[in-house]
Amino acid sequence: MSHGPVHGTWEPAPAARWEDAFLAGNGRHGALVFGDPEDDRVIVTHHTLVRPNNTPADTAPPRLAAALPALQDALLAGDATAAERFTDDRPLRWVRPFHPAFQTRVRRLAGTPARPVRRSVDFTTGVVSGVCGERRGEVFVSRADDVLVQYVSAPGPAVEIDLDHRLPGVPAGLGTGRGAAAAAGRETVLTLRARYPDSPHGYTGLTLVLADAGRTTLTASGVRITGARHLLLLTRVRRDEGGGTTVVDREAEALRALAGTAASPPDLPALYAGLLARHTALHGPAYGRVTLDLGADATERALPGSALLGRPDSAALLERLFAAGRYHLLSSSGLLPPRLTGLWTGDWNTAWSGAFTTDANLNLQTASAVAADLPEVTEAHKALIEGQLADWRDNAREVFGARGIVAPAHTDGASGHSYHFSREYPLHLWTAGADWLLVPLLAHEEASGRRDPSVSAILAELAAFYEDFLTRTGPDGRIVIVPSYSPENRPHGGSWGAVDATMDIAAARHALRAAADRAPTPDAARLRALADRLPPYRVNDDGALAEWARPGLGDRYDHRHLSHLYPVWPLDEINPHDTPDLARAAHRALELRGSENDSAHGHLHHGLVAARLGDAARTGDALARVLTGDYFHDSLMSAHYPGRDVYNADAAHTLPALLIEALVQSTPDRLVLLPAPPARCPRGRLTGVRTRFGARLDLAWSPGEYRAVLRPDRDAKVELRSPAGATRLVLRAGEERVVSS
């Protein structure tokens, strides 16, 4: 009998589609595991694998700064379409697309067909297993050693192993070369080198194959092994910028050193156990910091994931999706944070280049990083930012003639230049991106109680941009933000590039005040004065917070993005406690917002805003739309559209954030318990939540009751808001505090 949530999922058959393959990753390498003992395939990915598709000249930011004053004059004079001409006339350039590397294949050549199969993934260890009779295959991607580990017990009388690049969408002109070289004892090194079409660049994959018995024979494409008791495969892939055979030699030697066995035959079970122990020492504690128990039925908890997905009202489904979301988010975060597809794809033709979209998608996926106590995600997020700052400075200088930084709305993870834009999507005009990307880093500082000097330096650069850019004023002396863009919408009475988008106002105000809090006194006063001159938000004739504060620009409500509700979530500038009138206007804007094309990110963004506004019914409705819309594959990775259309991590990674926001919210001086619990969560226990005032929190609730245990690591005075009312809490470092109804 199950006595708690199941920290994993399983299926009674191999994956027939790569989208259903179980996932593993260490934030650098990723693995998609099919679990078929007859043809055991593992697709290998790596965050750095992006295909060249443009020349350097195509990917520079447009040099438009000299024309900016004329654009501003035109927009302020009432030329609503002026921004459509603010371009260097280049065609739309997509960022470099993310793609898979190859698949390792272990094919049985003889023996009884291996059926039935049970495949599973253990979220606590990151191990994907496939069991069929005596045969057992296990795969994990080591956080400690940065290697994909594949271990097979009782593989069968004979198997062939090779590296196969033939995956869906692979370009016809991809140049490949495969090799196999016998090493000492029963070791074989398999290599696959690939060159992109019309490019000197490519990537190199290596697999060290070890067998502990039997005979090893090289074949034309790999290696044949007969009579082995166990097999161990260690795989890495490296992006190759034209470096000859040195990559192969270096990585082959590194894999041999990692295997570290001179025994003949090698003790593969012991070697595997050592590799796994080093990995789980890092992965296990990170995954286990936060858990959700909704008291689900034990019989439902025992079901395979595909069966649970057919029960959208099941508490067991919510438990498992919460667990899977944290597992996948952790597994895809390391070198970089998660892409649109996390760290995984089985197809070279990934939608939207499988890149990072920073005007909603990445921001939503990483929304739980602080509260769900995954600093690994925040560190990866920071790595993306710091790796692109030089390019962000180019964007500010070339497009706006300003100091400081401007983040792109779309990036492949390497280049941070703003070059993905068009008339309908003038993403090069968007200035709020850097602030949104910095929000998780600031929240992490609040939770830890320690300021990061590098974050302060980035904030100072962002403030410098606003000082140079915010130079236009209206008749009332207030700043006018021009040009201004609200992703990815346009106003009635205007065009895509407009004036005073609410999101731009909120981002500028937030960034300037955050920078002022860290600046020397004279600089702080100047930055706060600039922030105070920004325009106020506008409430339109429908009583809703307007998407553009500029009078005359009307709202288009049926849209997937909720950019104008940025001051509600994630900023918490507008909230029911401090700004009730604006909170009501924001709630009205949420009521009027349509779902347009039913993008998963739109539904969950809607739910996050509803939770901040204390609307449990609307929060629950957003959650229900995702649970009933067939958004999840058997892997429990999600899709962008209903009907499992377009593999995409938005729903999978954001769902834990929505559930936490519905149950616990915190700021540096406030704790809100049960602000918007969905009706499908009448009782449960959420443990380990990290608050922004430096305490970890366990919450148990049932109809009419709650009990919260706070464990502060520093002194704090906070306002408590709960179903029982409002009160003040004085917390002392190291002293447990219990509050209950």
PAKOLMI-682823 format. One record per residue (C-alpha): x, y, z. Coordinates in steps of 0.02 Angstrom, whole numbers, padded with zeros to 5 digits. Layout:
! residues N
> X; Y; Z
> X; Y; Z
...
***
This chain:
! residues 741
> X; Y; Z
> 00000; 00000; 00000
> 00060; 00174; -00041
> 00080; 00283; 00114
> 00129; 00442; 00022
> 00149; 00519; -00150
> 00238; 00414; -00280
> 00404; 00496; -00325
> 00414; 00427; -00499
> 00307; 00358; -00638
> 00297; 00199; -00741
> 00223; 00121; -00897
> 00189; -00061; -00942
> 00266; -00049; -01117
> 00411; 00034; -01207
> 00387; 00208; -01278
> 00327; 00205; -01457
> 00363; 00391; -01483
> 00510; 00494; -01424
> 00388; 00613; -01340
> 00338; 00471; -01223
> 00517; 00421; -01181
> 00562; 00443; -00998
> 00683; 00583; -00962
> 00845; 00605; -00866
> 00969; 00748; -00863
> 01100; 00841; -00763
> 01073; 01015; -00835
> 01204; 00983; -00970
> 01172; 00813; -01047
> 00997; 00747; -01071
> 00931; 00572; -01106
> 00766; 00512; -01180
> 00747; 00328; -01136
> 00627; 00217; -01236
> 00644; 00062; -01127
> 00630; -00070; -01265
> 00740; -00220; -01221
> 00743; -00279; -01402
> 00812; -00114; -01466
> 00863; -00014; -01313
> 00874; 00165; -01376
> 00929; 00318; -01279
> 00927; 00486; -01368
> 01069; 00597; -01308
> 01053; 00787; -01300
> 01162; 00929; -01237
> 01119; 01111; -01198
> 01255; 01175; -01316
> 01192; 01085; -01472
> 01118; 01220; -01583
> 01128; 01215; -01771
> 01207; 01361; -01866
> 01078; 01448; -01973
> 01141; 01626; -01999
> 01301; 01723; -02030
> 01371; 01838; -01894
> 01309; 01988; -01991
> 01131; 01918; -01983
> 01137; 01897; -01795
> 01199; 02069; -01744
> 01071; 02186; -01667
> 01001; 02312; -01790
> 01091; 02479; -01793
> 00942; 02593; -01768
> 00996; 02713; -01632
> 01018; 02860; -01751
> 00837; 02841; -01807
> 00765; 02824; -01632
> 00727; 03010; -01601
> 00628; 03020; -01764
> 00528; 02865; -01714
> 00491; 02939; -01545
> 00435; 03103; -01624
> 00321; 03011; -01744
> 00239; 02903; -01611
> 00212; 03050; -01496
> 00138; 03149; -01640
> 00007; 03013; -01666
> 00083; 02908; -01807
> 00019; 02742; -01739
> 00113; 02634; -01864
> 00281; 02723; -01857
> 00367; 02580; -01766
> 00329; 02462; -01909
> 00461; 02555; -02009
> 00590; 02550; -01869
> 00693; 02410; -01942
> 00846; 02379; -02048
> 00734; 02284; -02172
> 00809; 02115; -02134
> 00693; 01964; -02149
> 00643; 01873; -01991
> 00794; 01777; -01924
> 00763; 01630; -01809
> 00890; 01596; -01675
> 00994; 01438; -01693
> 00885; 01284; -01666
> 00917; 01158; -01529
> 00933; 00978; -01589
> 00972; 00801; -01528
> 01145; 00726; -01549
> 01116; 00540; -01583
> 01046; 00386; -01499
> 01140; 00244; -01418
> 01069; 00075; -01469
> 01088; -00093; -01383
> 01003; -00220; -01497
> 00972; -00401; -01450
> 01026; -00521; -01587
> 00966; -00684; -01511
> 00860; -00753; -01371
> 00677; -00756; -01324
> 00583; -00597; -01368
> 00583; -00486; -01216
> 00403; -00454; -01166
> 00318; -00393; -01058
> 00412; -00238; -01004
> 00395; -00120; -00857
> 00485; 00045; -00878
> 00495; 00175; -00743
> 00584; 00332; -00685
> 00630; 00364; -00504
> 00625; 00551; -00471
> 00725; 00533; -00310
> 00876; 00460; -00400
> 00852; 00514; -00581
> 00866; 00332; -00637
> 00761; 00272; -00783
> 00738; 00083; -00780
> 00670; -00049; -00897
> 00638; -00224; -00831
> 00594; -00379; -00930
> 00621; -00546; -00847
> 00803; -00558; -00792
> 00854; -00414; -00904
> 00864; -00244; -00823
> 00922; -00083; -00902
> 00956; 00076; -00804
> 01002; 00250; -00864
> 01047; 00408; -00770
> 01143; 00567; -00811
> 01270; 00604; -00677
> 01272; 00774; -00592
> 01438; 00728; -00514
> 01533; 00665; -00667
> 01437; 00743; -00814
> 01415; 00578; -00905
> 01266; 00479; -00967
> 01273; 00308; -00883
> 01183; 00157; -00957
> 01192; -00009; -00863
> 01120; -00172; -00928
> 01106; -00333; -00827
> 01077; -00498; -00919
> 01077; -00415; -01091
> 01049; -00580; -01183
> 01158; -00702; -01277
> 01215; -00573; -01405
> 01194; -00385; -01430
> 01255; -00254; -01552
> 01293; -00079; -01490
> 01314; 00076; -01596
> 01285; 00264; -01604
> 01149; 00312; -01727
> 01121; 00490; -01787
> 00968; 00448; -01893
> 00834; 00541; -01797
> 00679; 00632; -01863
> 00720; 00789; -01960
> 00907; 00757; -01970
> 00973; 00866; -02112
> 01019; 00771; -02270
> 01184; 00864; -02278
> 01241; 00820; -02103
> 01415; 00748; -02122
> 01447; 00601; -02006
> 01585; 00479; -01970
> 01579; 00334; -01850
> 01719; 00237; -01771
> 01750; 00094; -01651
> 01915; 00058; -01566
> 01955; -00085; -01449
> 02045; -00034; -01291
> 02120; -00137; -01151
> 02024; -00290; -01093
> 01840; -00283; -01136
> 01833; -00095; -01169
> 01777; -00020; -01333
> 01765; 00164; -01378
> 01628; 00209; -01503
> 01635; 00381; -01584
> 01518; 00482; -01692
> 01577; 00645; -01769
> 01452; 00759; -01855
> 01473; 00916; -01960
> 01329; 01034; -01995
> 01289; 01067; -02178
> 01390; 01212; -02250
> 01481; 01238; -02086
> 01650; 01194; -02009
> 01561; 01164; -01844
> 01482; 01009; -01773
> 01486; 00895; -01623
> 01570; 00736; -01564
> 01494; 00594; -01465
> 01589; 00456; -01376
> 01530; 00301; -01285
> 01646; 00191; -01183
> 01574; 00014; -01185
> 01626; -00108; -01050
> 01578; -00292; -01037
> 01621; -00406; -00891
> 01619; -00571; -00985
> 01604; -00650; -01156
> 01676; -00596; -01321
> 01688; -00422; -01398
> 01700; -00401; -01588
> 01708; -00241; -01688
> 01579; -00220; -01827
> 01561; -00098; -01970
> 01456; 00020; -01863
> 01497; -00025; -01683
> 01529; -00177; -01577
> 01452; -00351; -01553
> 01459; -00429; -01379
> 01414; -00609; -01340
> 01400; -00691; -01172
> 01410; -00536; -01063
> 01333; -00536; -00889
> 01331; -00347; -00875
> 01362; -00201; -00991
> 01408; -00023; -00943
> 01402; 00122; -01068
> 01473; 00293; -01026
> 01425; 00428; -01151
> 01469; 00610; -01177
> 01440; 00733; -01318
> 01538; 00891; -01351
> 01505; 01034; -01468
> 01653; 01044; -01588
> 01707; 01212; -01657
> 01824; 01130; -01782
> 01950; 01049; -01667
> 02008; 00892; -01759
> 02040; 00729; -01667
> 02091; 00808; -01503
> 01911; 00806; -01440
> 01899; 00618; -01469
> 02066; 00580; -01388
> 02037; 00692; -01239
> 01860; 00631; -01203
> 01905; 00448; -01230
> 02043; 00462; -01102
> 01926; 00552; -00982
> 01796; 00414; -00995
> 01927; 00280; -00965
> 01987; 00374; -00812
> 01808; 00386; -00750
> 01785; 00199; -00771
> 01948; 00178; -00675
> 01956; -00011; -00686
> 02107; -00117; -00723
> 02022; -00277; -00666
> 01990; -00415; -00791
> 01847; -00447; -00793
> 01792; -00277; -00725
> 01672; -00271; -00577
> 01536; -00177; -00669
> 01404; -00187; -00531
> 01525; -00103; -00410
> 01579; 00026; -00539
> 01397; 00067; -00578
> 01354; 00080; -00393
> 01497; 00203; -00365
> 01444; 00313; -00511
> 01264; 00311; -00451
> 01310; 00353; -00271
> 01408; 00507; -00324
> 01262; 00565; -00430
> 01124; 00535; -00304
> 01221; 00626; -00169
> 01187; 00784; -00271
> 01022; 00745; -00357
> 00928; 00663; -00213
> 00937; 00803; -00084
> 00893; 00934; -00214
> 00740; 00840; -00273
> 00681; 00797; -00098
> 00680; 00972; -00022
> 00496; 01005; -00062
> 00353; 00881; -00071
> 00165; 00887; -00098
> 00047; 00758; -00022
> -00138; 00777; -00064
> -00192; 00618; 00024
> -00228; 00530; -00139
> -00304; 00358; -00152
> -00172; 00221; -00139
> -00245; 00124; -00286
> -00234; 00276; -00399
> -00058; 00314; -00339
> -00007; 00142; -00403
> -00070; 00172; -00580
> 00045; 00204; -00728
> 00057; 00386; -00780
> -00042; 00359; -00941
> -00188; 00291; -00840
> -00180; 00433; -00715
> -00185; 00560; -00856
> -00356; 00491; -00898
> -00416; 00540; -00724
> -00397; 00730; -00723
> -00492; 00747; -00558
> -00374; 00629; -00468
> -00271; 00696; -00324
> -00142; 00564; -00369
> -00121; 00645; -00539
> -00086; 00815; -00462
> 00038; 00738; -00341
> 00130; 00652; -00482
> 00132; 00803; -00597
> 00198; 00911; -00456
> 00336; 00785; -00424
> 00374; 00763; -00608
> 00379; 00950; -00637
> 00510; 00975; -00501
> 00609; 00825; -00565
> 00610; 00884; -00745
> 00648; 01064; -00696
> 00797; 01009; -00591
> 00857; 00888; -00724
> 00855; 01018; -00862
> 00946; 01154; -00762
> 01134; 01166; -00746
> 01239; 01241; -00883
> 01082; 01337; -00930
> 00901; 01343; -00869
> 00768; 01245; -00964
> 00732; 01280; -01146
> 00559; 01278; -01222
> 00585; 01089; -01229
> 00677; 01078; -01064
> 00838; 00986; -01106
> 00760; 00861; -01224
> 00705; 00834; -01402
> 00703; 00686; -01520
> 00678; 00790; -01676
> 00791; 00912; -01767
> 00641; 01021; -01812
> 00601; 01089; -01640
> 00461; 01216; -01631
> 00520; 01396; -01607
> 00699; 01329; -01619
> 00683; 01244; -01450
> 00761; 01404; -01384
> 00734; 01518; -01233
> 00586; 01636; -01247
> 00602; 01767; -01111
> 00439; 01862; -01130
> 00341; 01727; -01037
> 00399; 01547; -01063
> 00567; 01538; -00974
> 00500; 01653; -00838
> 00352; 01539; -00805
> 00456; 01380; -00808
> 00576; 01445; -00675
> 00438; 01525; -00569
> 00450; 01394; -00431
> 00640; 01397; -00414
> 00645; 01496; -00252
> 00488; 01435; -00164
> 00518; 01254; -00216
> 00697; 01269; -00151
> 00790; 01232; -00312
> 00939; 01352; -00307
> 01014; 01243; -00445
> 00884; 01318; -00561
> 00922; 01495; -00504
> 01108; 01467; -00530
> 01076; 01405; -00707
> 00964; 01554; -00738
> 01100; 01671; -00679
> 01226; 01582; -00792
> 01118; 01620; -00943
> 01111; 01805; -00896
> 01295; 01825; -00856
> 01348; 01735; -01014
> 01254; 01861; -01121
> 01287; 02029; -01039
> 01408; 02087; -01174
> 01275; 02055; -01306
> 01143; 02142; -01200
> 01255; 02296; -01197
> 01264; 02288; -01387
> 01074; 02286; -01395
> 01061; 02442; -01286
> 01192; 02535; -01386
> 01142; 02485; -01563
> 00952; 02494; -01549
> 00930; 02631; -01418
> 01095; 02726; -01415
> 01103; 02696; -01229
> 01219; 02631; -01096
> 01170; 02478; -00999
> 01081; 02320; -01052
> 00929; 02261; -01150
> 00886; 02075; -01150
> 00821; 01986; -01305
> 00650; 01905; -01309
> 00720; 01751; -01395
> 00892; 01673; -01377
> 00978; 01509; -01418
> 01071; 01514; -01252
> 01235; 01576; -01326
> 01201; 01737; -01420
> 01106; 01870; -01324
> 01085; 01987; -01472
> 00913; 02050; -01519
> 00895; 01992; -01698
> 00735; 01889; -01695
> 00603; 02019; -01739
> 00480; 02067; -01874
> 00342; 02192; -01909
> 00214; 02086; -01815
> 00336; 02043; -01677
> 00448; 02195; -01649
> 00538; 02107; -01509
> 00689; 02222; -01530
> 00582; 02362; -01455
> 00546; 02268; -01294
> 00642; 02340; -01146
> 00564; 02247; -00998
> 00653; 02082; -01024
> 00806; 02111; -00916
> 00700; 02159; -00766
> 00592; 02003; -00781
> 00746; 01893; -00796
> 00820; 01971; -00640
> 00666; 01942; -00532
> 00713; 01762; -00484
> 00888; 01818; -00435
> 00818; 01954; -00323
> 00695; 01832; -00244
> 00839; 01711; -00211
> 00934; 01852; -00124
> 00782; 01889; -00016
> 00761; 01707; 00031
> 00945; 01684; 00074
> 00966; 01853; 00158
> 01125; 01886; 00060
> 01151; 02011; -00079
> 01254; 01957; -00228
> 01374; 02093; -00287
> 01363; 02029; -00466
> 01173; 02049; -00464
> 01194; 02225; -00396
> 01312; 02264; -00540
> 01186; 02200; -00668
> 01048; 02304; -00588
> 01159; 02458; -00598
> 01183; 02429; -00784
> 00996; 02409; -00809
> 00965; 02572; -00715
> 01093; 02658; -00827
> 00995; 02601; -00979
> 00835; 02676; -00910
> 00923; 02839; -00869
> 00978; 02855; -01050
> 00816; 02791; -01128
> 00682; 02876; -01022
> 00709; 03052; -01087
> 00540; 03094; -01165
> 00407; 03178; -01060
> 00226; 03225; -01078
> 00139; 03390; -01041
> 00120; 03339; -00859
> 00308; 03317; -00841
> 00295; 03129; -00822
> 00404; 03009; -00920
> 00334; 02937; -01080
> 00402; 02766; -01128
> 00422; 02772; -01316
> 00434; 02656; -01409
> 00349; 02529; -01298
> 00295; 02351; -01330
> 00178; 02233; -01238
> 00223; 02053; -01284
> 00153; 01992; -01398
> -00003; 02098; -01420
> -00051; 02261; -01503
> -00179; 02392; -01452
> -00337; 02450; -01536
> -00295; 02621; -01604
> -00111; 02579; -01621
> 00012; 02454; -01688
> 00135; 02330; -01616
> 00258; 02464; -01567
> 00165; 02591; -01460
> 00183; 02704; -01308
> 00177; 02669; -01120
> 00144; 02483; -01112
> 00097; 02438; -00934
> 00230; 02303; -00926
> 00367; 02423; -00979
> 00312; 02548; -00846
> 00311; 02415; -00710
> 00480; 02343; -00761
> 00564; 02514; -00768
> 00494; 02565; -00599
> 00544; 02400; -00519
> 00720; 02402; -00592
> 00754; 02583; -00544
> 00695; 02560; -00366
> 00789; 02396; -00345
> 00948; 02479; -00409
> 00919; 02630; -00297
> 00910; 02517; -00144
> 01091; 02466; -00178
> 01163; 02629; -00244
> 01259; 02766; -00152
> 01145; 02901; -00081
> 01158; 03031; -00222
> 01134; 02899; -00357
> 00991; 02819; -00260
> 00898; 02984; -00249
> 00917; 03013; -00435
> 00854; 02839; -00480
> 00705; 02850; -00363
> 00658; 03020; -00434
> 00660; 02947; -00609
> 00552; 02800; -00553
> 00428; 02920; -00472
> 00407; 03013; -00637
> 00348; 02859; -00730
> 00164; 02865; -00780
> 00032; 02787; -00668
> -00064; 02635; -00724
> -00229; 02667; -00811
> -00399; 02588; -00779
> -00500; 02578; -00941
> -00685; 02603; -00970
> -00718; 02420; -00931
> -00645; 02445; -00758
> -00493; 02341; -00805
> -00309; 02377; -00787
> -00264; 02435; -00962
> -00125; 02351; -01060
> -00065; 02524; -01116
> -00071; 02672; -00998
> -00078; 02791; -01147
> -00255; 02861; -01172
> -00326; 02812; -01340
> -00244; 02640; -01346
> -00378; 02509; -01322
> -00362; 02331; -01259
> -00368; 02172; -01362
> -00427; 02047; -01233
> -00419; 01881; -01325
> -00233; 01849; -01311
> -00122; 01713; -01239
> -00001; 01834; -01151
> -00043; 01931; -00993
> 00101; 02053; -01002
> 00007; 02198; -00923
> -00022; 02097; -00764
> 00166; 02093; -00731
> 00144; 02212; -00581
> 00031; 02078; -00503
> 00138; 01927; -00545
> 00282; 01912; -00523
> 00312; 02086; -00449
> 00176; 02088; -00314
> 00170; 02278; -00335
> -00018; 02265; -00359
> -00099; 02153; -00228
> -00262; 02144; -00131
> -00180; 02195; 00033
> -00088; 02356; -00012
> -00172; 02416; -00172
> -00351; 02350; -00168
> -00419; 02468; -00301
> -00285; 02421; -00427
> -00304; 02239; -00377
> -00489; 02248; -00423
> -00444; 02326; -00591
> -00315; 02190; -00620
> -00443; 02058; -00577
> -00564; 02135; -00701
> -00427; 02128; -00833
> -00404; 01944; -00793
> -00590; 01910; -00807
> -00593; 01989; -00980
> -00437; 01900; -01043
> -00469; 01762; -01170
> -00363; 01608; -01197
> -00339; 01638; -01384
> -00254; 01478; -01449
> -00255; 01384; -01282
> -00067; 01389; -01260
> -00022; 01301; -01098
> 00082; 01449; -01040
> -00068; 01563; -01058
> -00177; 01455; -00945
> -00044; 01437; -00810
> 00004; 01621; -00818
> -00180; 01660; -00794
> -00182; 01545; -00642
> -00028; 01624; -00564
> -00103; 01798; -00577
> -00269; 01734; -00508
> -00180; 01657; -00359
> -00093; 01822; -00319
> -00262; 01906; -00325
> -00338; 01776; -00207
> -00460; 01703; -00334
> -00467; 01518; -00293
> -00602; 01479; -00422
> -00506; 01557; -00566
> -00344; 01476; -00507
> -00431; 01308; -00505
> -00507; 01338; -00676
> -00337; 01374; -00752
> -00269; 01215; -00675
> -00419; 01115; -00737
> -00396; 01176; -00915
> -00221; 01104; -00917
> -00269; 00941; -00833
> -00418; 00909; -00948
> -00341; 00973; -01110
> -00230; 00822; -01150
> -00071; 00924; -01129
> 00038; 00786; -01054
> 00133; 00645; -01138
> 00157; 00477; -01052
> 00330; 00542; -01003
> 00238; 00676; -00902
> 00326; 00806; -01007
> 00198; 00924; -01081
> 00142; 01001; -01244
> 00114; 01180; -01296
> -00062; 01153; -01363
> -00206; 01036; -01317
> -00204; 00862; -01390
> -00017; 00842; -01352
> 00026; 00956; -01496
> 00206; 01023; -01496
> 00324; 00954; -01363
> 00352; 01095; -01238
> 00400; 01108; -01054
> 00293; 01258; -01005
> 00151; 01161; -00922
> 00262; 01028; -00844
> 00381; 01152; -00763
> 00255; 01286; -00716
> 00123; 01176; -00633
> 00220; 01160; -00469
> 00235; 01349; -00461
> 00048; 01370; -00481
> 00009; 01246; -00343
> 00133; 01327; -00223
> 00066; 01503; -00262
> -00111; 01441; -00227
> -00059; 01375; -00056
> 00084; 01487; 00005
> 00144; 01659; -00047
> 00280; 01763; 00032
> 00369; 01930; 00015
> 00511; 01994; 00127
> 00381; 02057; 00251
> 00223; 01955; 00221
> 00164; 01774; 00226
> -00001; 01726; 00146
> -00069; 01554; 00185
> -00200; 01470; 00075
> -00232; 01624; -00032
> -00318; 01529; -00174
> -00327; 01341; -00144
> -00411; 01253; -00292
> -00567; 01153; -00250
> -00479; 00995; -00310
> -00353; 01016; -00166
> -00467; 01015; -00011
> -00332; 00942; 00100
> -00149; 00902; 00097
> 00026; 00935; 00157
> 00158; 01043; 00073
> 00331; 01031; 00152
> 00495; 01124; 00133
> 00433; 01284; 00050
> 00563; 01421; 00054
> 00500; 01595; 00097
> 00573; 01762; 00047
> 00593; 01813; 00231
> 00714; 01671; 00268
> 00607; 01532; 00340
> 00563; 01360; 00275
> 00382; 01312; 00296
> 00277; 01154; 00311
> 00091; 01177; 00284
> -00049; 01053; 00320
> -00229; 01097; 00281
> -00403; 01024; 00275
> -00576; 01104; 00263
> -00584; 01242; 00393
> -00412; 01203; 00467
> -00229; 01233; 00436
> -00065; 01213; 00527
> 00098; 01293; 00471
> 00269; 01260; 00546
> 00401; 01393; 00511
> 00588; 01363; 00533
> 00674; 01532; 00513
> 00860; 01546; 00483
> 00860; 01731; 00530
> 00756; 01851; 00632
> 00606; 01924; 00542
> 00447; 02022; 00572
> 00311; 01978; 00449
> 00127; 02007; 00424
> 00029; 01844; 00420
> -00125; 01835; 00309
> -00227; 01676; 00321
> -00409; 01618; 00319
> -00409; 01660; 00505
> -00369; 01843; 00470
> -00216; 01955; 00484
> -00087; 01962; 00622
> 00097; 01999; 00652
> 00230; 01866; 00674
> 00397; 01892; 00759
> 00517; 01754; 00707
> 00683; 01712; 00789
> 00823; 01623; 00699
> 00829; 01439; 00744
> 00663; 01442; 00840
> 00521; 01342; 00765
> 00356; 01434; 00757
> 00186; 01353; 00734
> 00031; 01447; 00675
> -00137; 01365; 00654
> -00322; 01399; 00638
***
